């Protein structure tokens, strides 16, 4: 064996074993598997609260997203030790962060050690809602071009109830 081959083999053997995350995605309430959900893992900063700054422009591409199989299972391999955030997304369902206790609330950071295999990460995704309707004049004729807003009731810092615009659309 050449000196170069021995050096390459030694370098390969000295690499740290990589971590992995595996689990499944199901529909909340029924536990039916959700096929085709996209699982995205992003390395987080040391504080675990924000994404790590990219070392270069390819940082985001370093952890490729994976898709759940027909049984809702996924596995993300070759992860470095450190803090990671995980997100599940699928058309027709609310996007969900790992550890999120309610829609729109912050999730949890998963701290991986060298060679760790985290199993049984479960995402219970909530089906997305839809609002539909018809805007018409006094004679029942549809009115095109009317702005419609979807509002959410919230309370401000003083405890006063207000509304926040969630989405807007125009009638056709």
Buried (B, 14 or more C-beta within 10 A) or exposed (E): EEEEEEEEEEEEEEEEEBBBBBBBBBBBEEEEBBBEBBBBBBBBEEEBEEEBEEEEEEBEEBBEBBEBBEEBBBBBEEBEBBBBBBBBBBEEBBBBBBBBEEEEEEBEBBEBEEEBBBEEBEBBBBBEEEEEEEEEEEEEEEEEEEEEEEEEEEEEEEEEEEEEEEEEEEBE
